[in-house]
């Protein structure tokens, strides 16, 4: 038994780690990550604090944006001079998103675009702050996403992760079938 165990240990210790390849080789080597789980971790407060830290830009891709506290935080950031861009799914108004969106639509420094209607969803729940911080996860920007649903919220401090999100965001933002919302 002992020789068999020693042989197995030797085999495992001599086996090289497989090389990083494909998508995993593109992940940032160093990143600060914070995880939150709800209901219970007060996602609304986490989002508001992250938005309050913005000094230059916020780019948000929101499947649903009905949470007025998050919309208010975006409006306050815009009033501080932060450029805020919000991209929402094409079905957003059918889910009661008008109130929160109307709250910020005419605010200086805020641009809102809605994905043109199609059968495909824009299902992201993410935003980037100042090119250095990314908020993502399964939690919608809605009261039900915050108060009642089992969700996660992930905050990643990594310029490489933000850059990857920003490239995807720009692709969405510049679609020719997007609809502008509000005065801008």
Phi, psi and omega in degrees: 000315182297316178298324179295318179295316179296321177296317179296316179298316179297319181296317180290324182286336180269347181285119181291152175292138180297144181294148175287128182216165176066216184297326181293334179287348181266354181291150177295142181286321182237128177205141171272128183232133173235134182246140177228146180230139181228168006286154175129331182267014174054062179306321182303316179292319177300311179300314181298319179293319179296316179296322180295336179283346184294139177241335185235305187217149168224124173244119184240133171246114189233116173299317177226134172224087179241354182282112183294330178294319177292317177299319178297318178297320176296317178298318178296320178298316179298320179293338174279356180102004178285133175281119184246124174238128181237125178246125183238161178295153183295341180264006186307314184294335177288348180252019177081022182283350184303319184300307181293321179290319178300327181301328184243355189302324184263007182285135175303142179076008177247129172239132178239134174226144178247137176297136175302146183296133176201177180282344182269135178274148164261103194252018180286153174223069191219154166210152178247142180240120171052028176069013184228344186226136180235128173254128179211182179135192184268350186281122173289161175273070183213158178299317180294324177295331181271316192266328193238333188268151173279110184220167170237154176227128185238128177247123183239123175259097183197115176303326180293318178294318179296319180300319179297316176298314183299323177296317177294320180297315180299322177299316178293314186299326186264009177302139183290339182265007178295152176247133176278144179244138175086193188283340188268000000 
